[in-house]
Amino acid sequence: MRAAIVLVGGEARRVNGMEKYFFQYLGKTFIERLIESLSPVVDEIVLVAKNPEQCERFSHLYDVRCVHDIKKGIGPIGGIHAGVIAARGDLLFICACDMPCVSTKVVHRLFESIGDYDAAIPSWNPDMLEPLHAVYRKKPLVNYLENHESLSLRDMVVSLHSRFISIEELRSDDPTLISFTNINKLEDLEGMPPEDPP
């Protein structure tokens, strides 16, 4: 079973407190676009918020579950922990809510690429990885998250038996690599394409 975990619990400091998951691009909110892209390749979608009050903001969405952080105040790794505990799938795609152009084809490729590894991590180079646009195997990730000391996502992925997949290998599914675009403020949307890539 495959699951997607979408982290929505950030403090939104870089957008003056505005909630990025409700930004709109091409007529849909970021979270709606993510659900649409992920639904064809996973059996469940789990949103991870920072608290129960934030979960309420997603109550209008169907076919998703929202859980909240168990380990508070430790950043993305805390959200990953809560999502992994909640997910029913044994293979997990994990991403952040500020990536409105995640490609269904790329996610499928990552699921297919994990093989016997613990994780399939896109890699621009040895120093620039995409741990929040990656597929993980649940059991080894749970084992790491229950015992970790570091809050670094890089430390997490190098501690696992990870397969690092060159970004160039993903261009056949996403020629412009728009999947990996993060929108940190509304002004960033001005440089986005006026329509979805084919």
C-alpha positions, 0 to 999 in steps of 0.5 A, a space after each residue: 500500500 502506498 501513502 502520501 504525507 503532506 506537511 502543512 504545519 509550518 509557521 509560515 513566517 516567510 509569508 507574513 503568517 499567510 497560509 501557503 497551502 491556500 495560495 492559488 495557482 491556476 485556479 486551485 489552491 496548493 493543497 487541492 493541486 497536491 491532492 489531485 496530483 497524488 491521488 492517482 498514485 497513492 491509496 491514502 493521503 495524510 496531511 500533517 498539521 501542527 495542532 488540532 485547530 489547524 487540522 480543522 482548516 482542512 475539514 472541507 477536503 474529502 478523501 484525506 486525513 489530517 493528523 497533528 504533530 506528536 513531537 512538538 516544535 522540532 520542525 519538519 522532522 516532527 511532522 514526518 514522525 506524526 505522518 509516518 505513524 499515522 500512515 497505513 501504507 508501507 511506502 510513503 511519498 513525503 512532500 511539503 505543502 508549498 510545492 504546487 506542481 508535484 508531478 504524478 509521473 515523477 512520484 510514480 517513478 520514485 515509487 518504482 525506483 525504491 527497489 530494496 532501498 529504504 528511500 528514493 531521494 532526488 538529488 541535484 548533487 551530493 550536497 543538494 538533496 530533496 528529502 521533502 520530495 521523496 519516497 520512503 519505506 515505513 519501517 526503517 523510517 519509523 525506527 530512525 524517527 523513534 531514536 533520532 537525535 539530529 533534527 536534520 533531514 539530511 542526517 535522516 536520509 544519509 542514515 537510511 539505506 537510501 538510493 539517490 536519484 539524479 534529477 536528470 533522470 527525472 527530466 523525462 517525466 518533468 522536462 522543466 523540473 517544475 515539480 521541485 519548485 517551492 513557493 515561499 511568498 506570493 511574489 514567487 507565483 509571478 514567475 510561474 508558467 501560465 498553464 500546467 506543463 504537458 
